[in-house]
Amino acid sequence: MTSPELREWPVSDRGYRRSEVSALVGRGDAVWERAIKDVLRWRVKTASGFAVDSTDPVSQGDRVVVTARLLTVTVVEPVEVVAVVEQFDRVGFAYRTMPGHPVSGEEAFIVHRRGDEVHLTVRSLTRPAPQQPWRAVYPLLLIAQRIARRRYLRSLR
């Protein structure tokens, strides 16, 4: 759904809130090499304050538990990697949420080059999770998601 392999993201299921944001990570081959290694090892999430129960490079079909902690609240987010992209100028992956996740949808982290510049793009499709209590607090989760996106965009600098 988030099509990390595509430069232009086509319109998809309108039942989801759609977001695509990008930021400059840096310039040059050294930044590129570091960024592609980091993105494939969950650094976008871990550098943004989440814990991930895997240190292995992402692989399609991986099921991983991401954990968010805020004060005394711990939120467990089960996900499954649905796509991995490793092209000469575009590297990243997408995961879908699984039952028990606070929202329903998909998110992608993509590192790509434009000339000498290295960029990170984050794509997401989100809708309320079918279960309570998450469904009831969905508006608050959207605020948390916006904050997380800002952190994601700084994570590989």
N, C-alpha and C positions, 0 to 999 in steps of 0.2 A: 504493500500500500504506500509506503514512503519512498519506494524506488531509489535506493541509494546509488544505484548504478547509472542513473540518468542525470545529466546536467540540468535539464529543464524538468521540473516535477509536474506532470499532468494532473489536472483536476481528477479527484477520485471520489469515493463515497462521501456524499454530502451529509451523512449522518454523524460526522465527526467535526470537531473544531480543528481547524488546520493552522499550523504555524510553520514558517520557515525563516530562520534567522542565520546570519553569517557574520564572521569577524576575521580580521587579519590576525594570523598567528605570528608571522614573521617573514623573513626573506632568506632565500638561499638553500643550497643542498643539505647543509647540516640541519637546518630547521625542518626541512622536509623529512629527512630520515628519522629524526627524533619524533616528529608528530605522527608519522604513520605507525611507528612502533607503539607509541603511547595510545593512540586511538584504538588499536587492535588488542590492547591489554586493559581496557576499561578505564583508562586514566581520566577521561572526560567525567565519568561518574565519581571516581575516588577523589580526584582533586577538587570536586565540588561538594565534598562532605558526605558522600554516601560510602557505605561498605559494600563490597562485592565478594561473594564466597568463592571466587575463582581467580587465580593468578595466571592461568593459561591464556594464550591468545584465543580470541573468539573463533568459533567454528560453527557453521550452520548446524542447527539442531541442538546446540548447547542449551541446557536449562540451568539458569543461574538465579540465585536469590540476592537481590539488592536490598540493603537495609538503610533506612533513613532514621536518624535520631534527632529529636528536637526537645530539649529540656528533658522531661521524664517520659516522653512518648517515643516509642519505637514502632516504626512502620515497616512491615515486611512486604517486599515487592517481587513476587515470582515472575520471571520473564523467560522467553525462549528466543534465541537468535534465529531469525528467519532468512537473513541474507548477509553474505560477506562479499565485499567488492575489493579486488586488488588489481587495479589497472595502473599503467605507468604514471598517470597524472591524477588518479582518484582512488582513494582507499577508505574503507569504512565498513559499517555494518548497520543492520536494523534488527530490532527485537520487538516482539509482540508481548503484550501483557497476558498473564495467565490468571485463572481463577484465584481469588484472594488478593489480587492487586487492587489498590485503591481506585484506579480508573481502568477503562477499557480502551485499547488502542495500540498504536505502534509508534516507535521513535527510532530515528536514524542519526548517526554521527558520521560525518563525511569530511575527510581532509582532502583538499584538492589544490591544484596549482593553477595560477594565472601568470604566465611568464615566470618571474623570479619569486612572486608572492605565494605564500602558503596560507590558505584559508580553511577555517572550520565552518561547516554548515550543519545545523541541527534542524531536522524536520520532525514534526509530530502530528499525529492524528489522535484526538482524545474525545471520549464521551464518558458519561457516568458509568461506573461499575454497576453490574446488576444487583449486587448484594448490599445490605446495610451493614455497618453504619455509613459506609463510604458514599453511597448514593445520596444520603441526606447532607453530607458535607462537601459535595462536589464544588460549589462555588468557592469554598476556602481552598480546595485542592488546586483550582485554577490559579489562584494567587500564588500558592507555593510553587506551582509549575513555572510561572513567570520569573520568580526569583531564581529557581534552579536553572532556567535557560540563561540568565545573565551570568551565573557562575560557570555554566558549561562553556560559554564563549570566551572566558578568561582562562580556562583550565589547561590549555596547551601552550600558553605563552611562556 
